[in-house]
Amino acid sequence: MLRVGLTGGIGAGKSTVAARLAEHGAVLIDADAIAREVVEPGTEGLAELVGTFGEGILTPEGALDRSALAAKAFRDEEERRKLNGILHPRIGARTAELAAGAAPDAIVVHDIPLLVEGGLGAGYHLVIVVDAPVATRVRRLVESRGMSEEDARARIAAQADEAARRAAADVWLDNSGFPDVILAEVDRLWADRLVPFEANIRLRRPRPRTAPRLVPHDDAWRGQAARALARVRLAAGERAVRADHIGSTAVPGLPAKDVLDLQLTVSTLDEADAVEEALSAAGFPRAEGPWWDEPQDGSVQRWPKRFHYGADPARPVNLHVRSLDTPAWRLSLVFTAWMRANPSERDAYARLKNELAGAHDTTEAYAAAKQGWVNAAFRRAEAWVQATGWEPENA
């Protein structure tokens, strides 16, 4: 099952995207509809609201008067907490019930307006944000919902801003143009990303092998890594000692293969095995092993690890799960920090990478060819650690 979070600011046109995904076969879970459902006449939710806020929140017909409820529930923080304490557990339970009822191969789309505001993105395999310019959204709200321009702008200002939404978005859909444009984009998203993503998770299907093609550093890698790491941390739970963005994509200015290298550090390899299924279900299936880290001092003994890969066909990820039992977790952090702090070493490594990538057809051959330089670089990096007193930051 693929879990997709769909969100967007008021007036952005999120419902257009939701409807198109449902046409393709997505199981649509509408947070607003559930919020209304759990307080319908006769429900325990409505009864508890009345018991907390009084009979004055009801219409003459016995339904919830939302304006009357808002006048009482939003007058201070304590009243708002009471409201959330009544609604959120019921909404969450109903959402989980609907998701559990979906088929194992379903693509479940959760239409949730406050996904960004609630910091809920890590709970989904993919977050889609629908957006449009503020002026466009205001016009839509005035024309389709009869709002005043002042009210429309106030509601937009009360929600997450564009920067926060972009930080949360794995997919950004601009809905400022004609409907046919965004519908075609949703069609491509469904066929090229969502359907294979779901199959990759369900079938534990590995990523196809590719040649070592380098691209210039992309500033977007940092945000992509942050979202992936949030999912890794959530899946690993208390077993995660730390989770980090490592390797070439973590070094600004360094060319790299467009594959994010992430590292999850756990206490022991037994702990790594214990989180295998949770990581796989979160979108990072485990690859068949054994997998090893090679010591940089030329010794024969190798360091065992576990290896997972990202199932998202549009965002390749290598997830190295290492334990505190070997020094490999620390060495990965040292190498990345050293590269960031030493532009001359970064540039020398870039020249080597470009030379070797052009000379080798497989990633394995490319990696083996640069291992000698990397081993020597680790020794220089350790000398830098001794000279600077560098220590890993909390992650």
C-alpha positions in Angstrom: 0.0 0.0 0.0 1.2 3.5 -0.9 0.3 6.3 1.5 0.1 9.7 -0.1 -0.5 13.0 1.7 -2.3 15.6 -0.4 -2.5 19.2 0.8 -2.6 22.8 -0.3 -3.7 26.2 0.8 -7.3 27.3 0.6 -8.3 28.1 -2.9 -5.3 26.3 -4.5 -7.5 23.7 -6.2 -6.6 20.6 -4.2 -10.0 19.1 -4.8 -9.3 19.0 -8.5 -6.2 16.9 -8.0 -8.0 14.7 -5.5 -10.8 14.0 -7.9 -8.4 13.1 -10.7 -6.4 10.7 -8.5 -9.7 9.0 -7.5 -10.6 8.6 -11.2 -7.4 6.7 -11.6 -8.3 4.4 -8.8 -6.8 6.0 -5.7 -8.6 5.4 -2.4 -9.4 8.9 -1.3 -9.7 9.7 2.4 -11.0 13.3 2.9 -10.1 14.7 6.3 -12.7 17.4 6.1 -15.4 14.9 5.4 -14.3 12.7 8.3 -14.3 15.8 10.6 -18.0 16.3 9.7 -18.8 12.6 10.0 -17.6 12.2 13.5 -19.9 15.0 14.8 -23.1 14.1 12.9 -26.3 13.9 14.9 -26.4 10.8 17.1 -22.6 10.4 17.3 -20.6 10.1 20.5 -18.5 13.0 19.1 -21.4 15.4 19.0 -22.6 14.3 22.4 -19.2 15.0 23.9 -19.0 18.4 22.3 -22.4 19.3 23.7 -21.3 18.0 27.1 -18.2 20.2 27.0 -19.5 23.4 25.3 -23.2 23.3 26.0 -26.5 23.0 24.1 -25.8 26.4 22.5 -23.6 24.8 19.8 -26.6 23.0 18.3 -29.0 24.1 15.6 -32.8 23.9 16.2 -32.7 20.6 14.3 -30.0 19.1 16.6 -27.1 19.4 14.2 -23.8 21.0 15.0 -23.8 24.8 14.6 -20.1 25.2 13.6 -20.2 29.0 13.9 -21.5 28.7 17.5 -18.9 26.1 18.3 -16.1 28.2 16.9 -17.2 31.2 19.0 -16.8 29.1 22.1 -13.9 26.8 21.2 -11.5 29.4 19.8 -11.8 32.1 22.5 -8.7 30.8 24.2 -6.0 28.1 24.1 -7.6 25.9 26.8 -10.9 25.7 25.0 -9.1 24.9 21.7 -7.3 22.0 23.4 -10.6 20.7 24.7 -12.0 20.7 21.1 -8.9 19.0 19.7 -9.0 16.4 22.4 -12.5 15.5 21.4 -12.1 15.6 17.6 -8.6 14.5 16.8 -8.7 11.0 18.3 -12.0 10.3 16.5 -10.7 11.7 13.2 -7.5 9.7 13.6 -9.4 6.4 14.4 -11.7 6.8 11.5 -8.9 7.7 9.1 -7.0 4.5 10.2 -10.1 2.4 9.8 -10.6 3.6 6.2 -6.9 3.1 5.4 -7.0 -0.4 6.9 -9.9 -1.3 4.7 -8.0 -0.6 1.5 -6.6 -3.4 -0.6 -2.9 -4.4 -0.1 -2.0 -2.9 -3.5 -4.0 0.3 -3.0 -2.7 3.9 -3.4 -4.4 5.7 -0.5 -4.6 9.5 -0.9 -5.2 11.4 2.3 -6.7 14.8 1.5 -5.6 16.8 4.6 -5.6 20.6 4.6 -3.4 21.1 7.7 -0.8 18.5 6.8 2.0 21.0 6.8 0.8 22.9 9.8 0.6 19.6 11.8 4.0 18.4 10.7 2.5 15.2 9.4 4.5 14.6 6.3 6.8 11.8 7.6 3.7 9.6 8.0 3.3 9.4 4.2 5.4 7.8 1.5 4.9 10.9 -0.6 3.5 14.4 0.0 1.8 16.3 -2.8 1.3 20.0 -2.4 -1.1 21.9 -4.7 -0.4 25.6 -5.0 -1.4 28.7 -6.9 -0.5 32.4 -6.6 -2.3 34.3 -3.8 -4.1 36.6 -6.2 -5.5 33.5 -8.1 -6.6 31.9 -4.8 -8.3 35.1 -3.6 -10.2 35.4 -6.9 -11.3 31.8 -6.7 -12.5 32.2 -3.1 -14.4 35.3 -3.9 -16.0 33.9 -7.1 -16.8 30.3 -6.0 -17.4 30.6 -2.2 -18.7 34.2 -2.0 -16.0 35.4 0.4 -15.0 39.0 0.7 -11.5 39.7 -0.5 -10.5 40.7 3.0 -11.8 37.4 4.5 -10.1 35.4 1.7 -6.7 37.0 2.4 -7.1 36.6 6.1 -7.7 32.8 5.7 -4.8 32.4 3.4 -2.5 34.3 5.8 -3.6 32.1 8.7 -2.3 29.0 6.9 1.3 27.8 6.3 3.3 30.0 3.9 4.8 28.9 0.6 8.3 28.3 2.1 6.8 25.8 4.7 4.8 24.0 2.0 7.8 23.7 -0.3 9.8 22.3 2.5 7.2 19.6 3.0 6.5 18.8 -0.7 7.9 15.8 -2.5 5.7 16.9 -5.4 4.8 20.5 -6.1 1.8 21.0 -8.4 1.2 24.5 -9.8 -2.5 24.9 -10.3 -2.4 28.5 -11.6 -3.2 27.7 -15.3 -5.9 25.9 -17.2 -7.4 22.8 -15.7 -6.2 20.6 -18.5 -2.6 21.4 -17.6 -2.7 20.2 -14.0 -4.9 17.2 -14.9 -2.2 16.1 -17.4 0.4 16.5 -14.8 -1.6 14.4 -12.4 -2.0 11.7 -15.1 1.8 11.6 -15.5 2.4 11.5 -11.8 0.0 8.6 -11.4 1.6 6.5 -14.2 5.2 7.3 -13.8 5.6 7.6 -10.1 2.7 6.5 -7.9 1.9 3.2 -9.5 5.5 2.0 -9.7 6.2 3.3 -6.2 3.5 1.2 -4.8 4.6 -1.9 -6.6 8.3 -1.4 -5.6 7.2 -1.3 -1.9 4.8 -4.2 -2.1 7.1 -6.4 -4.2 10.4 -5.3 -2.5 11.6 -4.6 -6.0 15.2 -3.3 -6.2 16.2 -0.2 -8.2 17.6 -1.0 -11.6 21.4 -0.8 -11.9 22.6 2.3 -13.8 25.9 3.7 -15.0 27.7 6.2 -12.7 26.4 9.4 -14.3 27.4 12.5 -12.4 25.4 15.7 -12.2 26.2 19.1 -10.7 25.3 19.6 -7.0 21.6 20.3 -6.6 20.5 22.4 -3.6 17.2 20.5 -3.6 19.1 17.4 -2.4 19.2 18.8 1.2 15.4 19.2 1.5 14.8 15.8 -0.2 17.2 14.2 2.3 15.5 15.9 5.2 12.1 14.5 4.2 13.5 11.0 3.7 15.3 11.1 7.0 12.1 12.1 8.8 10.5 9.0 7.4 13.5 6.8 8.4 13.4 8.2 12.0 9.7 7.6 12.3 10.0 4.0 11.1 13.0 3.2 13.3 11.5 4.8 16.4 13.5 4.4 19.6 16.0 2.1 17.9 17.4 5.0 15.9 20.6 6.4 17.6 20.9 9.0 14.8 20.0 9.4 11.1 22.1 11.5 8.7 22.6 12.7 5.2 26.0 11.5 4.1 28.1 11.2 1.0 28.6 13.4 -2.0 25.0 14.8 -2.2 25.5 16.1 1.3 28.5 18.2 0.2 27.6 21.6 -1.4 29.5 22.1 -4.7 30.4 18.5 -5.2 29.1 16.7 -8.3 27.4 13.4 -7.5 25.2 10.7 -8.8 21.6 11.7 -8.3 21.2 9.2 -5.5 20.9 10.3 -1.9 23.1 8.5 0.6 21.5 8.3 4.1 22.7 6.6 7.2 20.7 5.2 10.0 22.8 4.3 13.1 21.5 1.8 15.6 23.1 0.1 18.6 23.7 -3.4 17.1 23.0 -5.3 14.0 20.2 -7.1 15.8 18.5 -3.7 16.1 19.1 -3.2 12.4 17.3 -6.5 11.7 14.5 -5.5 14.1 13.7 -2.4 12.1 13.9 -4.1 8.7 10.2 -4.5 8.1 9.3 -1.0 9.4 11.8 0.6 7.1 10.6 -1.6 4.2 7.0 -0.6 4.8 8.0 3.1 5.1 9.4 3.0 1.5 12.9 1.7 2.1 13.0 -2.0 1.3 16.0 -4.0 2.4 18.3 -5.3 -0.2 19.6 -8.9 -0.1 23.0 -9.1 1.4 25.4 -9.6 2.9 26.7 -6.0 2.8 30.0 -4.8 4.1 32.0 -1.7 4.7 35.6 -2.0 3.8 38.1 -0.7 6.4 40.3 2.1 5.2 43.6 0.8 6.7 43.8 -2.1 4.2 43.0 -4.8 6.9 41.3 -8.0 5.8 38.4 -7.8 8.3 35.3 -6.2 6.9 32.5 -4.4 8.9 29.0 -5.8 8.4 26.0 -3.5 7.8 22.5 -3.6 6.4 21.4 -1.9 3.2 18.0 -0.5 2.2 17.1 1.4 -1.0 14.4 3.9 -1.7 11.4 2.6 -3.5 10.4 6.0 -5.0 11.3 5.7 -8.7 11.7 9.5 -8.9 13.9 9.9 -5.9 16.7 7.3 -5.6 18.0 6.7 -2.1 20.7 4.4 -0.6 20.1 3.8 3.1 23.0 2.4 5.0 22.1 0.9 8.4 25.2 0.8 10.5 25.7 -0.2 14.1 27.8 1.4 16.9 29.7 -1.9 16.9 31.9 -0.7 14.0 33.6 2.6 13.3 32.0 2.9 9.9 29.1 5.1 11.1 31.5 7.7 12.5 33.8 7.5 9.5 30.9 8.4 7.1 30.2 11.5 9.2 33.9 12.4 9.4 34.3 12.2 5.6 31.2 14.3 4.9 32.1 17.0 7.4 35.7 17.1 6.3 34.7 17.6 2.6 32.4 20.4 3.6 35.1 22.2 5.6 37.9 21.7 3.0 37.0 23.1 -0.5 40.4 22.1 -2.0 39.8 18.4 -1.0 36.3 18.6 -2.3 37.5 20.0 -5.7 40.2 17.3 -5.9 37.6 14.7 -5.3 35.3 16.2 -7.9 38.1 16.0 -10.5 38.7 12.3 -9.7 35.0 11.5 -9.8 34.5 13.1 -13.2 37.5 11.3 -14.6 36.5 7.9 -13.3 32.8 8.2 -14.1 33.7 8.7 -17.7 35.9 5.7 -17.7 33.6 3.1 -16.1 30.3 1.6 -17.2 29.0 0.4 -13.8 28.7 2.0 -10.4 30.6 -1.0 -8.9 33.6 -0.5 -11.1 33.5 3.3 -10.5 33.4 2.8 -6.8 36.3 0.3 -6.8 38.4 2.6 -8.9 38.2 5.5 -6.5 38.6 3.5 -3.3 42.4 4.0 -3.1 42.0 7.8 -3.2 39.2 7.6 -0.6 41.3 5.4 1.7 44.0 8.0 1.7 41.5 10.8 2.1 40.1 9.1 5.3 43.6 9.4 6.8 43.7 13.1 6.0 40.2 13.5 7.4 41.2 11.9 10.7 44.2 14.3 10.9 41.8 17.2 10.4 39.6 15.8 13.2 42.6 15.7 15.6 43.6 19.2 14.6 40.1 20.7 14.9 38.5 18.6 17.7 35.5 18.0 15.4 32.6 15.9 16.9 29.4 14.7 15.3 26.5 17.0 15.9 23.2 15.7 17.2 21.0 14.4 14.5 
